Amino acid sequence: MAAINHPYGQRRSLPVPVRLPGVNGWVLAAIVIAGLAAMLPVLQNSTATSRGFQVQRLDAEQTRINGELRLLEADVAQLTSLPRIQRRAAEIGLGPGETPIYVTISEPGPAPAKIPSEYLPGPAPKTDEPESWWQSLLKWVHLGQ
C-alpha cells in the first residue's frame, strides 16, 4: 500500500530524533550511576530494618511457643503424678491385683527391637578363646590392651 500512495522516485526522509545541545551520553550515564549509588544505602537500610522486624516477630513467637511448651509440661507432670492416678483408679473402681499372673514367652521379639536400648540386655559375653602369646606378653608388660 505504501508504494501506491507515493509516486515512484520520491523518497521520504525518516525522522531523526532531535539532539539537545550540550548533553553528552557519558554525562547522562554518570548521573544515572550516581543516582543508583545514592539509592543503594537506602535500600540496604530498608532491608536491614525489615529483617530486624522479622527477627523481633520470630523471637516473640518463639517465646510464646516456649511458654505453651512449659504449660504442657506442667500438665503432663500433673497428670502423671501417682496420687492423681491412684485417685482416678479408685474413682473408676480399680484396685490392686490379688495374685499376679506371669507369662513366659519363648519367641524372640522383632528385629530390630522397638524399645529403648537401656532396657535391652547387654552384649553377649565373649567366648573363652585362648589368648595369643603376644597379647599376654603385652598385658604382663602393661604396654597396651
ABEGO torsion letter per residue (X at the ends): XAAAABBBGBBBBBBBBBBBBGBBAAAAAAAAAAAAAAAAAAAAAAAAAAAAAAAAAAAAAAAAAAAAAAAAAAAAAAAABAAAAAAAAAAAGBBBBABBBBBBBABBBBOBBABBAAABBBBBBBBBBBBBAAAAAAAAAGAEX
